[in-house]
């Protein structure tokens, strides 16, 4: 039995690796293929009458770890300098303003169609649909132009952070665990302070540990700090973002005297190795999550006509509000307009809604349909984008070589 499980897992992961390799040429996001793979495995277990234990409790676990690693991987690739100020400003507005607009619009819609529903409950159920999934967006744009890729990394990572902070404020206020905007602001400041202190300590350890096992303890400490922060309802993703930005921008920080204490020159080599490990781990956890999510999909949930109109309406409003924001900020619409998938973070926030705050309209079918529709639209947007928008790693390498020769 154990041997069979190993064979199945290895086969699925290798198939997922092939999906990742071919996504640049097919322009089909690997996430969609992973969902189809998981769903196909579910059908095969039914055909061959294979008994599989309930895997649903594993979804939040892999989802949380995957979210941490994906934001970490994305932040390690970002550059922080004055030239990046415009893209950071635009991506921040693109992450925040459409999320707030859509959240309040959906909340009023939920209230209208379900009389007697409190506005806080309506808003709590609306927020999960308003957050861009970095778990889907970041891997899907790795073959786009560097400028578009950078924008999506910033936007989706910030959307996750803003969404979690907003959701916690709304949900916890309803549960009388937090009462004011001032308290939420204080929590944010505390998390930023803790993040800077923890980041310096972890960076110091990364440079000082000379044991042959050094990166796994760092990742475990990241997960531990994140989990502890979540226990106190702090915006823990900020810590992951700050840590990744710090390690990824050591050269930019050399002008500050205090940075010399972590010896950035020697630390750069360790950061490169650490980044490679994070990329590998992210691929593994993300793959398992989406195959598992695909496995748990029921055909009846996808084809639920009672929620299909709502799902289509939500996705339509996502695109309309996003287009308005892009026009105001003078951001090119194509292909960025379509890259606003819902996914991992939507699932995690939906699962975080306590039973007392659940409303009948917002169910698993609606969540699933919005995720799939937004992912399909993203796929169509990427596939129909201009060819020059897509740039492969080989082309980047050739460009760098030609520049070096000159």
C-alpha positions as CSV (number, residue, x, y, z in Angstrom):
1,X,0.0,0.0,0.0
2,X,2.8,2.4,0.9
3,X,4.6,1.7,-2.3
4,X,1.5,2.4,-4.3
5,X,1.0,5.7,-2.6
6,X,4.6,6.7,-3.3
7,X,4.2,5.8,-7.0
8,X,1.0,7.8,-7.3
9,X,2.4,10.9,-5.6
10,X,5.6,10.8,-7.6
11,X,3.7,10.4,-10.9
12,X,1.3,13.3,-10.1
13,X,4.2,15.6,-9.1
14,X,6.1,14.7,-12.3
15,X,3.0,15.4,-14.4
16,X,2.7,18.7,-12.6
17,X,6.3,19.5,-13.4
18,X,5.6,18.8,-17.1
19,X,2.7,21.2,-16.9
20,X,5.0,23.9,-15.5
21,X,7.6,23.3,-18.2
22,X,5.0,23.6,-21.0
23,X,3.0,26.5,-19.7
24,X,5.2,29.0,-21.5
25,X,4.4,27.5,-24.9
26,X,0.7,26.6,-24.3
27,X,0.0,29.8,-22.3
28,X,-2.3,27.6,-20.2
29,X,-1.7,28.4,-16.5
30,X,-0.5,25.3,-14.8
31,X,-3.0,25.9,-12.0
32,X,-5.9,25.0,-14.3
33,X,-4.2,21.9,-15.4
34,X,-3.5,20.9,-11.8
35,X,-7.2,21.4,-10.9
36,X,-8.1,19.2,-13.8
37,X,-5.5,16.6,-12.8
38,X,-6.9,16.4,-9.3
39,X,-10.5,16.1,-10.5
40,X,-9.4,13.4,-12.9
41,X,-7.8,11.4,-10.1
42,X,-11.1,11.7,-8.2
43,X,-13.0,10.2,-11.1
44,X,-10.5,7.3,-11.4
45,X,-10.9,6.5,-7.7
46,X,-14.6,6.2,-8.3
47,X,-14.2,4.0,-11.4
48,X,-11.8,1.6,-9.6
49,X,-13.7,1.7,-6.3
50,X,-10.6,2.9,-4.4
51,X,-11.4,4.0,-0.8
52,X,-9.7,7.3,0.1
53,X,-9.9,8.9,3.5
54,X,-11.3,12.4,3.9
55,X,-8.6,14.8,2.7
56,X,-10.5,18.0,3.2
57,X,-8.8,18.9,6.5
58,X,-5.5,19.0,4.7
59,X,-6.6,21.8,2.4
60,X,-6.2,24.7,4.9
61,X,-2.8,23.4,6.0
62,X,-1.3,23.2,2.5
63,X,-3.0,26.4,1.6
64,X,-1.5,28.4,4.5
65,X,2.0,27.0,3.9
66,X,1.7,27.6,0.2
67,X,0.5,31.2,0.7
68,X,3.6,31.9,2.9
69,X,6.0,30.4,0.4
70,X,4.5,32.0,-2.6
71,X,4.6,35.5,-1.1
72,X,8.1,34.8,0.1
73,X,9.2,33.7,-3.4
74,X,7.6,36.7,-5.0
75,X,9.1,39.2,-2.5
76,X,12.6,37.8,-3.0
77,X,12.4,38.7,-6.7
78,X,11.3,42.3,-6.1
79,X,13.7,45.3,-6.2
80,X,13.3,48.2,-3.9
81,X,14.7,51.5,-5.1
82,X,13.5,55.0,-6.2
83,X,12.9,53.8,-9.7
84,X,10.3,51.3,-8.4
85,X,8.2,53.9,-6.6
86,X,5.7,54.4,-9.4
87,X,5.0,50.7,-9.9
88,X,4.7,50.2,-6.1
89,X,2.2,53.1,-5.9
90,X,0.1,51.9,-8.8
91,X,0.1,48.3,-7.7
92,X,-0.9,49.3,-4.1
93,X,-3.9,51.3,-5.4
94,X,-4.8,48.5,-7.8
95,X,-4.8,46.0,-4.9
96,X,-6.7,48.2,-2.4
97,X,-9.3,50.3,-4.2
98,X,-11.0,47.7,-6.3
99,X,-11.0,45.3,-3.3
100,X,-12.9,47.9,-1.2
101,X,-15.2,48.9,-4.0
102,X,-16.2,45.3,-4.8
103,X,-16.5,44.3,-1.1
104,X,-19.0,47.1,-0.4
105,X,-20.9,46.5,-3.7
106,X,-21.3,42.7,-3.0
107,X,-22.2,43.4,0.7
108,X,-25.1,45.6,-0.4
109,X,-26.1,43.0,-3.0
110,X,-26.2,40.3,-0.4
111,X,-28.2,42.5,1.9
112,X,-30.7,43.3,-0.9
113,X,-31.3,39.7,-1.8
114,X,-31.3,38.4,1.8
115,X,-33.4,40.8,3.9
116,X,-32.5,41.0,7.6
117,X,-28.8,40.3,7.0
118,X,-26.5,42.6,9.0
119,X,-24.1,44.6,6.9
120,X,-21.1,43.2,8.8
121,X,-22.1,39.7,8.0
122,X,-22.7,40.6,4.4
123,X,-19.2,42.3,4.2
124,X,-17.5,39.4,5.9
125,X,-18.9,37.0,3.3
126,X,-18.0,39.4,0.5
127,X,-14.4,40.0,1.3
128,X,-13.1,36.5,0.2
129,X,-14.2,37.2,-3.4
130,X,-12.3,40.5,-3.5
131,X,-8.8,39.3,-3.0
132,X,-6.5,38.5,-5.9
133,X,-4.8,35.1,-5.4
134,X,-1.0,35.4,-5.5
135,X,-0.9,31.6,-5.5
136,X,-2.4,31.6,-9.0
137,X,-1.4,35.0,-10.3
138,X,2.4,34.9,-9.6
139,X,3.1,31.5,-11.2
140,X,0.9,32.3,-14.2
141,X,2.8,35.5,-15.2
142,X,6.4,34.3,-14.9
143,X,6.7,34.2,-18.7
144,X,5.2,37.7,-19.3
145,X,7.4,40.8,-19.7
146,X,9.5,41.8,-16.6
147,X,7.4,45.0,-16.1
148,X,4.1,43.1,-16.1
149,X,5.4,40.3,-14.0
150,X,6.7,42.9,-11.4
151,X,3.4,44.6,-11.3
152,X,1.4,41.4,-10.7
153,X,3.8,40.3,-8.0
154,X,3.4,43.5,-6.1
155,X,-0.3,43.8,-6.7
156,X,-1.3,40.2,-5.8
157,X,1.0,40.1,-2.7
158,X,-0.4,43.4,-1.4
159,X,-3.9,42.2,-2.3
160,X,-3.4,39.2,-0.1
161,X,-2.1,41.3,2.8
162,X,-4.8,44.0,2.5
163,X,-7.5,41.4,2.2
164,X,-6.5,39.5,5.3
165,X,-6.2,42.7,7.3
166,X,-9.6,43.9,6.1
167,X,-11.2,40.5,6.7
168,X,-9.8,40.2,10.2
169,X,-11.0,43.7,11.1
170,X,-14.6,43.0,9.8
171,X,-14.9,39.5,11.1
172,X,-13.3,40.1,14.5
173,X,-15.2,43.3,15.1
174,X,-18.4,41.2,14.7
175,X,-17.1,38.7,17.2
176,X,-16.2,41.6,19.6
177,X,-12.5,40.7,19.5
178,X,-11.5,44.0,18.0
179,X,-13.5,47.2,18.2
180,X,-11.9,50.1,16.4
181,X,-9.9,51.1,13.4
182,X,-7.3,52.5,15.8
183,X,-6.8,49.0,17.4
184,X,-6.4,47.5,13.9
185,X,-3.9,50.2,13.0
186,X,-2.0,49.5,16.3
187,X,-1.9,45.8,15.3
188,X,-0.4,46.7,12.0
189,X,2.3,48.9,13.5
190,X,3.1,46.1,16.0
191,X,3.4,43.6,13.2
192,X,5.7,45.9,11.2
193,X,8.0,46.4,14.2
194,X,8.1,42.7,15.0
195,X,8.8,42.0,11.3
196,X,11.8,44.2,11.2
197,X,13.3,42.8,14.4
198,X,12.6,39.2,13.3
199,X,14.0,39.8,9.9
200,X,17.3,41.2,11.2
201,X,17.6,38.2,13.6
202,X,16.8,35.6,10.8
203,X,19.2,37.3,8.4
204,X,21.9,37.2,11.0
205,X,21.3,33.5,11.6
206,X,21.3,32.8,7.9
207,X,24.8,34.3,7.6
208,X,26.1,32.8,10.9
209,X,24.9,29.2,10.9
210,X,27.7,27.0,9.5
211,X,25.9,23.7,10.0
212,X,25.2,21.7,6.8
213,X,21.4,22.1,7.6
214,X,20.7,25.8,7.7
215,X,17.8,26.8,5.4
216,X,15.1,24.4,6.7
217,X,15.4,25.9,10.3
218,X,15.0,29.4,8.8
219,X,11.8,28.3,6.9
220,X,10.5,26.6,10.1
221,X,11.1,29.8,12.1
222,X,9.3,31.8,9.4
223,X,6.3,29.5,9.7
224,X,6.4,29.6,13.5
225,X,6.5,33.4,13.6
226,X,3.7,33.6,11.1
227,X,1.5,31.1,13.1
228,X,2.1,32.9,16.4
229,X,1.2,36.3,14.8
230,X,-2.0,34.7,13.4
231,X,-2.9,33.5,16.9
232,X,-3.0,37.2,18.0
233,X,-4.9,38.2,14.8
234,X,-1.9,40.2,13.5
235,X,-1.4,40.7,9.7
236,X,1.3,38.1,9.6
237,X,1.8,38.2,5.8
238,X,3.5,41.6,6.3
239,X,6.4,39.8,8.0
240,X,6.8,37.4,5.1
241,X,6.8,40.3,2.6
242,X,9.3,42.4,4.7
243,X,11.6,39.4,5.2
244,X,11.7,38.6,1.4
245,X,12.2,42.2,0.4
246,X,15.1,42.6,2.9
247,X,16.9,39.5,1.7
248,X,16.3,40.3,-2.0
249,X,17.6,43.9,-1.7
250,X,20.7,43.6,0.4
251,X,22.7,45.5,-2.2
252,X,20.3,48.4,-2.0
253,X,20.6,48.5,1.8
254,X,24.4,48.6,1.9
255,X,24.3,52.4,2.3
256,X,22.9,52.0,5.8
257,X,25.6,51.4,8.4
258,X,23.6,49.1,10.6
259,X,23.2,46.6,7.7
260,X,26.9,45.9,7.8
261,X,26.3,43.9,11.0
262,X,24.8,41.1,8.9
263,X,27.7,41.2,6.4
264,X,25.6,41.6,3.2
265,X,28.5,40.8,0.9
266,X,28.9,37.2,2.3
267,X,25.1,36.9,2.9
268,X,24.2,37.3,-0.8
269,X,25.5,33.9,-1.7
270,X,23.5,32.3,1.0
271,X,20.4,34.2,0.0
272,X,20.8,32.9,-3.6
273,X,20.9,29.3,-2.2
274,X,17.9,30.0,0.1
275,X,15.9,31.4,-2.8
276,X,16.5,28.3,-4.9
277,X,15.2,26.2,-2.0
278,X,12.1,28.4,-1.6
279,X,11.3,28.1,-5.3
280,X,11.5,24.3,-5.1
281,X,9.5,24.1,-1.9
282,X,6.9,26.5,-3.3
283,X,6.4,24.4,-6.4
284,X,5.9,21.3,-4.3
285,X,3.4,22.7,-1.8
286,X,1.5,24.7,-4.4
287,X,1.2,21.6,-6.6
288,X,-0.1,19.5,-3.8
289,X,-2.6,22.1,-2.8
290,X,-4.2,22.6,-6.2
291,X,-4.2,18.9,-7.0
292,X,-5.9,18.3,-3.6
293,X,-8.4,21.1,-4.3
294,X,-9.2,19.6,-7.7
295,X,-9.7,16.2,-6.1
296,X,-12.2,17.7,-3.7
297,X,-14.2,19.4,-6.5
298,X,-17.6,17.8,-7.1
299,X,-19.2,18.1,-10.6
300,X,-22.5,19.1,-9.0
301,X,-20.9,22.1,-7.3
302,X,-19.4,23.3,-10.6
303,X,-22.8,22.9,-12.4
304,X,-24.9,24.4,-9.6
305,X,-27.3,26.7,-11.5
306,X,-28.5,28.4,-8.4
307,X,-25.2,30.1,-7.9
308,X,-23.9,30.3,-11.5
309,X,-25.5,33.7,-12.2
310,X,-24.0,35.1,-9.0
311,X,-20.6,33.8,-9.9
312,X,-20.7,35.3,-13.4
313,X,-21.9,38.6,-12.0
314,X,-19.1,38.7,-9.4
315,X,-16.5,38.0,-12.0
316,X,-18.0,40.6,-14.3
317,X,-17.8,43.3,-11.6
318,X,-14.2,42.3,-10.8
319,X,-13.3,43.1,-14.4
320,X,-15.4,46.3,-14.6
321,X,-14.0,47.8,-11.4
322,X,-10.5,46.7,-12.3
323,X,-10.8,48.3,-15.8
324,X,-12.0,51.6,-14.2
325,X,-9.1,51.6,-11.7
326,X,-6.6,50.9,-14.5
327,X,-8.0,53.7,-16.6
328,X,-7.7,56.1,-13.7
329,X,-4.1,55.0,-12.9
330,X,-3.2,54.9,-16.6
331,X,-2.2,51.3,-16.5
332,X,-2.4,49.4,-19.8
333,X,-5.4,47.1,-19.8
334,X,-4.0,44.1,-21.7
335,X,-3.1,41.6,-20.5
336,X,-3.1,42.8,-16.9
337,X,-6.9,43.4,-16.8
338,X,-7.6,39.6,-16.9
339,X,-5.0,38.6,-14.4
340,X,-7.1,38.9,-11.2
341,X,-7.7,35.3,-10.3
342,X,-9.4,34.2,-7.1
343,X,-8.0,31.1,-5.5
344,X,-6.1,30.0,-2.4
345,X,-6.7,33.1,-0.3
346,X,-10.4,33.1,-1.2
347,X,-10.6,29.5,0.0
348,X,-8.8,30.3,3.3
349,X,-10.9,33.3,4.1
350,X,-14.1,31.4,3.2
351,X,-13.1,28.6,5.6
352,X,-12.3,31.2,8.3
353,X,-15.9,32.5,8.4
354,X,-17.5,31.2,11.6
355,X,-20.8,29.4,11.3
356,X,-22.7,32.2,13.0
357,X,-21.6,34.6,10.1
358,X,-22.2,32.2,7.2
359,X,-25.0,33.1,4.8
360,X,-26.8,30.5,2.5
361,X,-25.9,32.4,-0.7
362,X,-22.2,32.2,-0.1
363,X,-21.4,28.5,-0.3
364,X,-18.8,26.2,-1.7
365,X,-20.4,26.1,-5.1
366,X,-20.3,29.9,-5.4
367,X,-16.6,30.0,-4.2
368,X,-15.6,27.3,-6.6
369,X,-17.4,28.8,-9.6
370,X,-15.8,32.3,-9.0
371,X,-12.4,30.7,-8.8
372,X,-12.8,28.6,-11.9
373,X,-14.3,31.5,-14.0
374,X,-11.6,34.0,-13.0
375,X,-8.9,31.4,-13.7
376,X,-10.4,30.7,-17.2
377,X,-10.6,34.4,-18.0
378,X,-7.0,34.8,-16.9
379,X,-6.0,31.9,-19.2
380,X,-7.9,33.5,-22.1
381,X,-6.3,36.9,-21.4
382,X,-2.8,35.4,-21.4
383,X,-3.4,33.2,-24.5
384,X,-4.8,36.1,-26.5
385,X,-2.2,38.7,-25.4
386,X,0.3,40.0,-27.9
387,X,3.1,37.7,-28.6
388,X,5.7,40.3,-27.7
389,X,4.3,40.5,-24.2
390,X,5.5,37.0,-23.5
391,X,9.2,36.6,-22.8
392,X,10.9,33.3,-22.0
393,X,13.8,32.7,-19.7
394,X,15.9,31.7,-22.7
395,X,15.2,35.1,-24.3
396,X,16.1,36.9,-21.1
397,X,19.4,35.0,-21.0
398,X,20.2,35.8,-24.6
399,X,19.4,39.5,-24.0
400,X,21.7,39.6,-20.9
401,X,24.5,37.9,-22.9
402,X,24.2,40.4,-25.7
403,X,24.3,43.3,-23.3
404,X,27.4,41.8,-21.6
405,X,29.2,41.4,-25.0
406,X,28.5,45.1,-25.8
